[in-house]
């Protein structure tokens, strides 16, 4: 059984026991959070699509790490023959959650 859930504007495929890296939000380690914007439920081939969400369905997660930094992203800008080169970059911040159960 899996669900498609919307967390902070992004859609994720969630199954019990799966780790997700979502956009960073303020919380504590080992806290339990629930996400109720379930867009689709698949129970052994029986698919339920929400309009816009599935009633009574939710995903219960446990926060493993409240702040995880992603891979380094390099942003390089250049205009040829002008002598303009700009190097910049960042590391995105994520929150690691573990899906404990899917209630549908």
Backbone as XML, in Angstrom:
<?xml version="1.0"?>
<chain id="A" units="angstrom">
  <residue number="1" name="UNK">
    <atom name="N" x="0.842" y="-1.180" z="0.000"/>
    <atom name="CA" x="0.000" y="0.000" z="0.000"/>
    <atom name="C" x="0.881" y="1.236" z="0.000"/>
  </residue>
  <residue number="2" name="UNK">
    <atom name="N" x="0.554" y="2.183" z="-0.859"/>
    <atom name="CA" x="1.275" y="3.443" z="-0.877"/>
    <atom name="C" x="0.290" y="4.579" z="-1.109"/>
  </residue>
  <residue number="3" name="UNK">
    <atom name="N" x="0.742" y="5.790" z="-0.788"/>
    <atom name="CA" x="-0.072" y="6.983" z="-0.996"/>
    <atom name="C" x="0.798" y="8.067" z="-1.635"/>
  </residue>
  <residue number="4" name="UNK">
    <atom name="N" x="0.144" y="9.005" z="-2.283"/>
    <atom name="CA" x="0.791" y="10.217" z="-2.765"/>
    <atom name="C" x="0.318" y="11.323" z="-1.835"/>
  </residue>
  <residue number="5" name="UNK">
    <atom name="N" x="1.278" y="11.944" z="-1.134"/>
    <atom name="CA" x="0.954" y="12.952" z="-0.131"/>
    <atom name="C" x="1.660" y="14.253" z="-0.484"/>
  </residue>
  <residue number="6" name="UNK">
    <atom name="N" x="0.995" y="15.368" z="-0.212"/>
    <atom name="CA" x="1.586" y="16.680" z="-0.447"/>
    <atom name="C" x="2.119" y="17.213" z="0.878"/>
  </residue>
  <residue number="7" name="UNK">
    <atom name="N" x="3.433" y="17.490" z="0.900"/>
    <atom name="CA" x="4.092" y="17.999" z="2.102"/>
    <atom name="C" x="4.804" y="19.285" z="1.732"/>
  </residue>
  <residue number="8" name="UNK">
    <atom name="N" x="4.356" y="20.396" z="2.289"/>
    <atom name="CA" x="4.964" y="21.709" z="2.066"/>
    <atom name="C" x="5.092" y="22.049" z="0.589"/>
  </residue>
  <residue number="9" name="UNK">
    <atom name="N" x="4.062" y="21.736" z="-0.191"/>
    <atom name="CA" x="4.036" y="22.106" z="-1.595"/>
    <atom name="C" x="4.650" y="21.104" z="-2.544"/>
  </residue>
  <residue number="10" name="UNK">
    <atom name="N" x="5.242" y="20.019" z="-2.050"/>
    <atom name="CA" x="5.817" y="18.992" z="-2.905"/>
    <atom name="C" x="5.054" y="17.692" z="-2.714"/>
  </residue>
  <residue number="11" name="UNK">
    <atom name="N" x="5.002" y="16.884" z="-3.762"/>
    <atom name="CA" x="4.311" y="15.599" z="-3.698"/>
    <atom name="C" x="5.318" y="14.475" z="-3.548"/>
  </residue>
  <residue number="12" name="UNK">
    <atom name="N" x="5.023" y="13.539" z="-2.620"/>
    <atom name="CA" x="5.898" y="12.411" z="-2.342"/>
    <atom name="C" x="5.097" y="11.125" z="-2.370"/>
  </residue>
  <residue number="13" name="UNK">
    <atom name="N" x="5.771" y="10.029" z="-2.789"/>
    <atom name="CA" x="5.189" y="8.702" z="-2.693"/>
    <atom name="C" x="5.619" y="8.145" z="-1.345"/>
  </residue>
  <residue number="14" name="UNK">
    <atom name="N" x="4.660" y="7.848" z="-0.482"/>
    <atom name="CA" x="4.964" y="7.426" z="0.882"/>
    <atom name="C" x="4.480" y="6.003" z="1.120"/>
  </residue>
  <residue number="15" name="UNK">
    <atom name="N" x="5.354" y="5.195" z="1.686"/>
    <atom name="CA" x="5.039" y="3.843" z="2.115"/>
    <atom name="C" x="5.538" y="3.691" z="3.547"/>
  </residue>
  <residue number="16" name="UNK">
    <atom name="N" x="4.982" y="2.764" z="4.285"/>
    <atom name="CA" x="5.410" y="2.534" z="5.661"/>
    <atom name="C" x="6.868" y="2.078" z="5.663"/>
  </residue>
  <residue number="17" name="UNK">
    <atom name="N" x="7.679" y="2.701" z="6.521"/>
    <atom name="CA" x="9.087" y="2.344" z="6.645"/>
    <atom name="C" x="10.019" y="3.082" z="5.695"/>
  </residue>
  <residue number="18" name="UNK">
    <atom name="N" x="9.497" y="3.984" z="4.883"/>
    <atom name="CA" x="10.315" y="4.697" z="3.904"/>
    <atom name="C" x="10.771" y="6.045" z="4.469"/>
  </residue>
  <residue number="19" name="UNK">
    <atom name="N" x="12.012" y="6.452" z="4.144"/>
    <atom name="CA" x="12.544" y="7.748" z="4.560"/>
    <atom name="C" x="12.256" y="8.780" z="3.487"/>
  </residue>
  <residue number="20" name="UNK">
    <atom name="N" x="11.874" y="9.989" z="3.921"/>
    <atom name="CA" x="11.628" y="11.089" z="3.004"/>
    <atom name="C" x="12.462" y="12.291" z="3.432"/>
  </residue>
  <residue number="21" name="UNK">
    <atom name="N" x="12.976" y="13.008" z="2.461"/>
    <atom name="CA" x="13.673" y="14.264" z="2.722"/>
    <atom name="C" x="12.794" y="15.386" z="2.191"/>
  </residue>
  <residue number="22" name="UNK">
    <atom name="N" x="12.145" y="16.124" z="3.103"/>
    <atom name="CA" x="11.215" y="17.187" z="2.738"/>
    <atom name="C" x="11.864" y="18.527" z="3.010"/>
  </residue>
  <residue number="23" name="UNK">
    <atom name="N" x="11.248" y="19.603" z="2.505"/>
    <atom name="CA" x="11.757" y="20.937" z="2.781"/>
    <atom name="C" x="11.839" y="21.143" z="4.291"/>
  </residue>
  <residue number="24" name="UNK">
    <atom name="N" x="12.808" y="21.920" z="4.711"/>
    <atom name="CA" x="13.046" y="22.128" z="6.145"/>
    <atom name="C" x="11.860" y="22.824" z="6.803"/>
  </residue>
  <residue number="25" name="UNK">
    <atom name="N" x="11.422" y="22.303" z="7.943"/>
    <atom name="CA" x="10.421" y="22.967" z="8.774"/>
    <atom name="C" x="10.843" y="22.822" z="10.229"/>
  </residue>
  <residue number="26" name="UNK">
    <atom name="N" x="10.437" y="23.781" z="11.053"/>
    <atom name="CA" x="10.855" y="23.829" z="12.449"/>
    <atom name="C" x="10.169" y="22.725" z="13.249"/>
  </residue>
  <residue number="27" name="UNK">
    <atom name="N" x="10.973" y="21.867" z="13.851"/>
    <atom name="CA" x="10.467" y="20.776" z="14.677"/>
    <atom name="C" x="11.615" y="20.239" z="15.509"/>
  </residue>
  <residue number="28" name="UNK">
    <atom name="N" x="11.325" y="19.283" z="16.355"/>
    <atom name="CA" x="12.347" y="18.660" z="17.193"/>
    <atom name="C" x="12.580" y="17.230" z="16.719"/>
  </residue>
  <residue number="29" name="UNK">
    <atom name="N" x="13.737" y="16.685" z="17.078"/>
    <atom name="CA" x="14.050" y="15.299" z="16.722"/>
    <atom name="C" x="13.117" y="14.360" z="17.477"/>
  </residue>
  <residue number="30" name="UNK">
    <atom name="N" x="12.767" y="13.255" z="16.848"/>
    <atom name="CA" x="11.883" y="12.212" z="17.390"/>
    <atom name="C" x="10.458" y="12.689" z="17.633"/>
  </residue>
  <residue number="31" name="UNK">
    <atom name="N" x="10.076" y="13.814" z="17.046"/>
    <atom name="CA" x="8.699" y="14.294" z="17.157"/>
    <atom name="C" x="7.838" y="13.556" z="16.127"/>
  </residue>
  <residue number="32" name="UNK">
    <atom name="N" x="6.560" y="13.409" z="16.435"/>
    <atom name="CA" x="5.622" y="12.764" z="15.525"/>
    <atom name="C" x="4.809" y="13.839" z="14.818"/>
  </residue>
  <residue number="33" name="UNK">
    <atom name="N" x="4.767" y="13.769" z="13.493"/>
    <atom name="CA" x="3.996" y="14.725" z="12.699"/>
    <atom name="C" x="3.041" y="13.952" z="11.796"/>
  </residue>
  <residue number="34" name="UNK">
    <atom name="N" x="1.909" y="14.579" z="11.497"/>
    <atom name="CA" x="0.902" y="13.965" z="10.636"/>
    <atom name="C" x="0.655" y="14.868" z="9.442"/>
  </residue>
  <residue number="35" name="UNK">
    <atom name="N" x="0.567" y="14.269" z="8.271"/>
    <atom name="CA" x="0.261" y="14.990" z="7.048"/>
    <atom name="C" x="-1.044" y="14.429" z="6.500"/>
  </residue>
  <residue number="36" name="UNK">
    <atom name="N" x="-2.040" y="15.309" z="6.312"/>
    <atom name="CA" x="-3.356" y="14.832" z="5.907"/>
    <atom name="C" x="-3.758" y="15.231" z="4.486"/>
  </residue>
  <residue number="37" name="UNK">
    <atom name="N" x="-2.854" y="15.827" z="3.731"/>
    <atom name="CA" x="-3.152" y="16.167" z="2.334"/>
    <atom name="C" x="-2.788" y="14.986" z="1.440"/>
  </residue>
  <residue number="38" name="UNK">
    <atom name="N" x="-3.563" y="13.914" z="1.552"/>
    <atom name="CA" x="-3.334" y="12.700" z="0.758"/>
    <atom name="C" x="-4.105" y="12.834" z="-0.546"/>
  </residue>
  <residue number="39" name="UNK">
    <atom name="N" x="-3.389" y="12.758" z="-1.659"/>
    <atom name="CA" x="-3.998" y="12.966" z="-2.968"/>
    <atom name="C" x="-4.434" y="11.670" z="-3.639"/>
  </residue>
  <residue number="40" name="UNK">
    <atom name="N" x="-3.752" y="10.545" z="-3.309"/>
    <atom name="CA" x="-4.055" y="9.271" z="-3.951"/>
    <atom name="C" x="-3.724" y="8.142" z="-2.988"/>
  </residue>
  <residue number="41" name="UNK">
    <atom name="N" x="-4.563" y="7.102" z="-2.980"/>
    <atom name="CA" x="-4.333" y="5.924" z="-2.150"/>
    <atom name="C" x="-4.388" y="4.691" z="-3.047"/>
  </residue>
  <residue number="42" name="UNK">
    <atom name="N" x="-3.387" y="3.806" z="-2.900"/>
    <atom name="CA" x="-3.365" y="2.547" z="-3.644"/>
    <atom name="C" x="-3.315" y="1.408" z="-2.638"/>
  </residue>
  <residue number="43" name="UNK">
    <atom name="N" x="-4.441" y="0.704" z="-2.489"/>
    <atom name="CA" x="-4.524" y="-0.459" z="-1.602"/>
    <atom name="C" x="-4.556" y="-1.704" z="-2.464"/>
  </residue>
  <residue number="44" name="UNK">
    <atom name="N" x="-3.408" y="-2.313" z="-2.684"/>
    <atom name="CA" x="-3.290" y="-3.562" z="-3.448"/>
    <atom name="C" x="-4.010" y="-3.498" z="-4.792"/>
  </residue>
  <residue number="45" name="UNK">
    <atom name="N" x="-3.803" y="-2.404" z="-5.516"/>
    <atom name="CA" x="-4.388" y="-2.272" z="-6.844"/>
    <atom name="C" x="-5.677" y="-1.487" z="-6.890"/>
  </residue>
  <residue number="46" name="UNK">
    <atom name="N" x="-6.351" y="-1.301" z="-5.748"/>
    <atom name="CA" x="-7.567" y="-0.492" z="-5.705"/>
    <atom name="C" x="-7.166" y="0.962" z="-5.470"/>
  </residue>
  <residue number="47" name="UNK">
    <atom name="N" x="-7.252" y="1.762" z="-6.522"/>
    <atom name="CA" x="-6.778" y="3.142" z="-6.464"/>
    <atom name="C" x="-7.939" y="4.079" z="-6.157"/>
  </residue>
  <residue number="48" name="UNK">
    <atom name="N" x="-7.711" y="4.960" z="-5.164"/>
    <atom name="CA" x="-8.675" y="5.990" z="-4.805"/>
    <atom name="C" x="-8.016" y="7.336" z="-5.031"/>
  </residue>
  <residue number="49" name="UNK">
    <atom name="N" x="-8.616" y="8.158" z="-5.883"/>
    <atom name="CA" x="-8.094" y="9.490" z="-6.172"/>
    <atom name="C" x="-8.956" y="10.503" z="-5.450"/>
  </residue>
  <residue number="50" name="UNK">
    <atom name="N" x="-8.321" y="11.410" z="-4.725"/>
    <atom name="CA" x="-9.048" y="12.415" z="-3.965"/>
    <atom name="C" x="-9.492" y="13.577" z="-4.829"/>
  </residue>
  <residue number="51" name="UNK">
    <atom name="N" x="-10.547" y="14.249" z="-4.352"/>
    <atom name="CA" x="-11.068" y="15.426" z="-5.040"/>
    <atom name="C" x="-11.184" y="16.546" z="-4.037"/>
  </residue>
  <residue number="52" name="UNK">
    <atom name="N" x="-10.238" y="17.361" z="-3.721"/>
    <atom name="CA" x="-8.827" y="17.273" z="-4.099"/>
    <atom name="C" x="-8.029" y="16.336" z="-3.199"/>
  </residue>
  <residue number="53" name="UNK">
    <atom name="N" x="-8.556" y="15.981" z="-2.014"/>
    <atom name="CA" x="-7.837" y="15.061" z="-1.133"/>
    <atom name="C" x="-8.751" y="13.899" z="-0.754"/>
  </residue>
  <residue number="54" name="UNK">
    <atom name="N" x="-8.145" y="12.825" z="-0.260"/>
    <atom name="CA" x="-8.901" y="11.657" z="0.179"/>
    <atom name="C" x="-9.330" y="11.883" z="1.625"/>
  </residue>
  <residue number="55" name="UNK">
    <atom name="N" x="-10.616" y="11.748" z="1.888"/>
    <atom name="CA" x="-11.149" y="11.980" z="3.233"/>
    <atom name="C" x="-10.691" y="10.897" z="4.206"/>
  </residue>
  <residue number="56" name="UNK">
    <atom name="N" x="-10.239" y="11.290" z="5.382"/>
    <atom name="CA" x="-9.867" y="10.351" z="6.428"/>
    <atom name="C" x="-8.506" y="9.712" z="6.271"/>
  </residue>
  <residue number="57" name="UNK">
    <atom name="N" x="-7.790" y="10.030" z="5.225"/>
    <atom name="CA" x="-6.463" y="9.437" z="5.009"/>
    <atom name="C" x="-5.394" y="10.392" z="5.544"/>
  </residue>
  <residue number="58" name="UNK">
    <atom name="N" x="-4.355" y="9.806" z="6.152"/>
    <atom name="CA" x="-3.254" y="10.621" z="6.657"/>
    <atom name="C" x="-1.997" y="9.768" z="6.724"/>
  </residue>
  <residue number="59" name="UNK">
    <atom name="N" x="-0.875" y="10.448" z="6.832"/>
    <atom name="CA" x="0.429" y="9.803" z="6.933"/>
    <atom name="C" x="1.052" y="10.238" z="8.246"/>
  </residue>
  <residue number="60" name="UNK">
    <atom name="N" x="1.420" y="9.261" z="9.079"/>
    <atom name="CA" x="2.045" y="9.544" z="10.372"/>
    <atom name="C" x="3.540" y="9.316" z="10.222"/>
  </residue>
  <residue number="61" name="UNK">
    <atom name="N" x="4.332" y="10.355" z="10.547"/>
    <atom name="CA" x="5.785" y="10.298" z="10.377"/>
    <atom name="C" x="6.493" y="10.656" z="11.671"/>
  </residue>
  <residue number="62" name="UNK">
    <atom name="N" x="7.726" y="10.171" z="11.773"/>
    <atom name="CA" x="8.594" y="10.521" z="12.896"/>
    <atom name="C" x="9.798" y="11.269" z="12.339"/>
  </residue>
  <residue number="63" name="UNK">
    <atom name="N" x="10.127" y="12.401" z="12.965"/>
    <atom name="CA" x="11.250" y="13.214" z="12.514"/>
    <atom name="C" x="12.539" y="12.571" z="12.998"/>
  </residue>
  <residue number="64" name="UNK">
    <atom name="N" x="13.374" y="12.143" z="12.060"/>
    <atom name="CA" x="14.661" y="11.536" z="12.408"/>
    <atom name="C" x="15.728" y="12.593" z="12.609"/>
  </residue>
  <residue number="65" name="UNK">
    <atom name="N" x="15.811" y="13.553" z="11.703"/>
    <atom name="CA" x="16.800" y="14.625" z="11.795"/>
    <atom name="C" x="16.128" y="15.922" z="11.351"/>
  </residue>
  <residue number="66" name="UNK">
    <atom name="N" x="16.057" y="16.923" z="12.240"/>
    <atom name="CA" x="15.337" y="18.142" z="11.876"/>
    <atom name="C" x="16.060" y="19.014" z="10.853"/>
  </residue>
  <residue number="67" name="UNK">
    <atom name="N" x="17.389" y="18.839" z="10.688"/>
    <atom name="CA" x="18.119" y="19.643" z="9.721"/>
    <atom name="C" x="19.198" y="18.810" z="9.049"/>
  </residue>
  <residue number="68" name="UNK">
    <atom name="N" x="19.040" y="18.599" z="7.747"/>
    <atom name="CA" x="20.010" y="17.870" z="6.937"/>
    <atom name="C" x="20.346" y="18.767" z="5.757"/>
  </residue>
  <residue number="69" name="UNK">
    <atom name="N" x="21.631" y="18.910" z="5.472"/>
    <atom name="CA" x="22.027" y="19.711" z="4.322"/>
    <atom name="C" x="22.170" y="18.814" z="3.110"/>
  </residue>
  <residue number="70" name="UNK">
    <atom name="N" x="21.663" y="19.277" z="1.984"/>
    <atom name="CA" x="21.723" y="18.515" z="0.744"/>
    <atom name="C" x="23.062" y="18.682" z="0.049"/>
  </residue>
  <residue number="71" name="UNK">
    <atom name="N" x="23.121" y="18.196" z="-1.181"/>
    <atom name="CA" x="24.328" y="18.296" z="-1.989"/>
    <atom name="C" x="24.615" y="19.756" z="-2.335"/>
  </residue>
  <residue number="72" name="UNK">
    <atom name="N" x="25.897" y="20.049" z="-2.549"/>
    <atom name="CA" x="26.293" y="21.401" z="-2.920"/>
    <atom name="C" x="25.884" y="21.659" z="-4.367"/>
  </residue>
  <residue number="73" name="UNK">
    <atom name="N" x="25.220" y="22.782" z="-4.584"/>
    <atom name="CA" x="24.792" y="23.205" z="-5.907"/>
    <atom name="C" x="25.650" y="24.399" z="-6.321"/>
  </residue>
  <residue number="74" name="UNK">
    <atom name="N" x="26.303" y="24.298" z="-7.482"/>
    <atom name="CA" x="27.128" y="25.386" z="-7.981"/>
    <atom name="C" x="26.352" y="26.142" z="-9.059"/>
  </residue>
  <residue number="75" name="UNK">
    <atom name="N" x="26.258" y="27.457" z="-8.892"/>
    <atom name="CA" x="25.608" y="28.321" z="-9.868"/>
    <atom name="C" x="26.707" y="29.148" z="-10.521"/>
  </residue>
  <residue number="76" name="UNK">
    <atom name="N" x="26.937" y="28.939" z="-11.825"/>
    <atom name="CA" x="27.998" y="29.635" z="-12.545"/>
    <atom name="C" x="27.385" y="30.411" z="-13.691"/>
  </residue>
  <residue number="77" name="UNK">
    <atom name="N" x="27.647" y="31.727" z="-13.703"/>
    <atom name="CA" x="27.123" y="32.586" z="-14.762"/>
    <atom name="C" x="28.297" y="33.179" z="-15.531"/>
  </residue>
  <residue number="78" name="UNK">
    <atom name="N" x="28.134" y="33.284" z="-16.840"/>
    <atom name="CA" x="29.209" y="33.816" z="-17.673"/>
    <atom name="C" x="28.613" y="34.479" z="-18.905"/>
  </residue>
  <residue number="79" name="UNK">
    <atom name="N" x="29.198" y="35.602" z="-19.293"/>
    <atom name="CA" x="28.865" y="36.240" z="-20.565"/>
    <atom name="C" x="30.128" y="36.243" z="-21.402"/>
  </residue>
  <residue number="80" name="UNK">
    <atom name="N" x="30.071" y="35.578" z="-22.508"/>
    <atom name="CA" x="31.281" y="35.402" z="-23.301"/>
    <atom name="C" x="31.774" y="36.728" z="-23.866"/>
  </residue>
  <residue number="81" name="UNK">
    <atom name="N" x="33.090" y="36.834" z="-23.948"/>
    <atom name="CA" x="33.810" y="37.988" z="-24.500"/>
    <atom name="C" x="33.583" y="39.266" z="-23.714"/>
  </residue>
  <residue number="82" name="UNK">
    <atom name="N" x="33.030" y="39.201" z="-22.529"/>
    <atom name="CA" x="32.778" y="40.405" z="-21.738"/>
    <atom name="C" x="33.594" y="40.430" z="-20.444"/>
  </residue>
  <residue number="83" name="UNK">
    <atom name="N" x="34.230" y="39.313" z="-20.123"/>
    <atom name="CA" x="35.006" y="39.259" z="-18.885"/>
    <atom name="C" x="34.148" y="39.084" z="-17.645"/>
  </residue>
  <residue number="84" name="UNK">
    <atom name="N" x="32.914" y="38.676" z="-17.828"/>
    <atom name="CA" x="31.994" y="38.526" z="-16.706"/>
    <atom name="C" x="31.874" y="37.052" z="-16.339"/>
  </residue>
  <residue number="85" name="UNK">
    <atom name="N" x="32.299" y="36.729" z="-15.132"/>
    <atom name="CA" x="32.134" y="35.379" z="-14.604"/>
    <atom name="C" x="31.706" y="35.502" z="-13.146"/>
  </residue>
  <residue number="86" name="UNK">
    <atom name="N" x="30.695" y="34.750" z="-12.770"/>
    <atom name="CA" x="30.164" y="34.802" z="-11.413"/>
    <atom name="C" x="29.970" y="33.376" z="-10.922"/>
  </residue>
  <residue number="87" name="UNK">
    <atom name="N" x="30.571" y="33.054" z="-9.793"/>
    <atom name="CA" x="30.428" y="31.717" z="-9.213"/>
    <atom name="C" x="29.739" y="31.856" z="-7.871"/>
  </residue>
  <residue number="88" name="UNK">
    <atom name="N" x="28.651" y="31.140" z="-7.723"/>
    <atom name="CA" x="27.876" y="31.181" z="-6.484"/>
    <atom name="C" x="27.321" y="29.786" z="-6.261"/>
  </residue>
  <residue number="89" name="UNK">
    <atom name="N" x="26.796" y="29.527" z="-5.105"/>
    <atom name="CA" x="26.223" y="28.220" z="-4.834"/>
    <atom name="C" x="25.514" y="28.194" z="-3.491"/>
  </residue>
  <residue number="90" name="UNK">
    <atom name="N" x="24.907" y="27.054" z="-3.205"/>
    <atom name="CA" x="24.217" y="26.891" z="-1.925"/>
    <atom name="C" x="24.041" y="25.407" z="-1.629"/>
  </residue>
  <residue number="91" name="UNK">
    <atom name="N" x="23.638" y="25.123" z="-0.409"/>
    <atom name="CA" x="23.254" y="23.771" z="0.008"/>
    <atom name="C" x="21.850" y="23.858" z="0.582"/>
  </residue>
  <residue number="92" name="UNK">
    <atom name="N" x="20.927" y="23.136" z="-0.026"/>
    <atom name="CA" x="19.531" y="23.157" z="0.393"/>
    <atom name="C" x="19.376" y="22.487" z="1.757"/>
  </residue>
  <residue number="93" name="UNK">
    <atom name="N" x="18.460" y="22.992" z="2.570"/>
    <atom name="CA" x="18.202" y="22.414" z="3.881"/>
    <atom name="C" x="16.951" y="21.546" z="3.829"/>
  </residue>
  <residue number="94" name="UNK">
    <atom name="N" x="17.057" y="20.341" z="4.395"/>
    <atom name="CA" x="15.959" y="19.385" z="4.407"/>
    <atom name="C" x="15.694" y="18.909" z="5.823"/>
  </residue>
  <residue number="95" name="UNK">
    <atom name="N" x="14.531" y="18.290" z="6.018"/>
    <atom name="CA" x="14.186" y="17.588" z="7.242"/>
    <atom name="C" x="13.963" y="16.128" z="6.868"/>
  </residue>
  <residue number="96" name="UNK">
    <atom name="N" x="14.619" y="15.221" z="7.581"/>
    <atom name="CA" x="14.482" y="13.792" z="7.297"/>
    <atom name="C" x="13.377" y="13.210" z="8.164"/>
  </residue>
  <residue number="97" name="UNK">
    <atom name="N" x="12.365" y="12.603" z="7.533"/>
    <atom name="CA" x="11.258" y="11.977" z="8.266"/>
    <atom name="C" x="11.152" y="10.515" z="7.848"/>
  </residue>
  <residue number="98" name="UNK">
    <atom name="N" x="10.708" y="9.701" z="8.793"/>
    <atom name="CA" x="10.468" y="8.287" z="8.551"/>
    <atom name="C" x="8.982" y="8.031" z="8.632"/>
  </residue>
  <residue number="99" name="UNK">
    <atom name="N" x="8.412" y="7.423" z="7.581"/>
    <atom name="CA" x="6.991" y="7.138" z="7.547"/>
    <atom name="C" x="6.722" y="5.950" z="8.455"/>
  </residue>
  <residue number="100" name="UNK">
    <atom name="N" x="5.965" y="6.189" z="9.532"/>
    <atom name="CA" x="5.653" y="5.107" z="10.476"/>
    <atom name="C" x="4.450" y="4.300" z="10.019"/>
  </residue>
  <residue number="101" name="UNK">
    <atom name="N" x="3.377" y="5.009" z="9.633"/>
    <atom name="CA" x="2.190" y="4.295" z="9.170"/>
    <atom name="C" x="1.381" y="5.160" z="8.228"/>
  </residue>
  <residue number="102" name="UNK">
    <atom name="N" x="0.608" y="4.488" z="7.411"/>
    <atom name="CA" x="-0.293" y="5.144" z="6.473"/>
    <atom name="C" x="-1.709" y="4.747" z="6.868"/>
  </residue>
  <residue number="103" name="UNK">
    <atom name="N" x="-2.527" y="5.738" z="7.213"/>
    <atom name="CA" x="-3.906" y="5.481" z="7.616"/>
    <atom name="C" x="-4.792" y="5.878" z="6.444"/>
  </residue>
  <residue number="104" name="UNK">
    <atom name="N" x="-5.510" y="4.884" z="5.889"/>
    <atom name="CA" x="-6.386" y="5.169" z="4.750"/>
    <atom name="C" x="-7.636" y="4.307" z="4.819"/>
  </residue>
</chain>
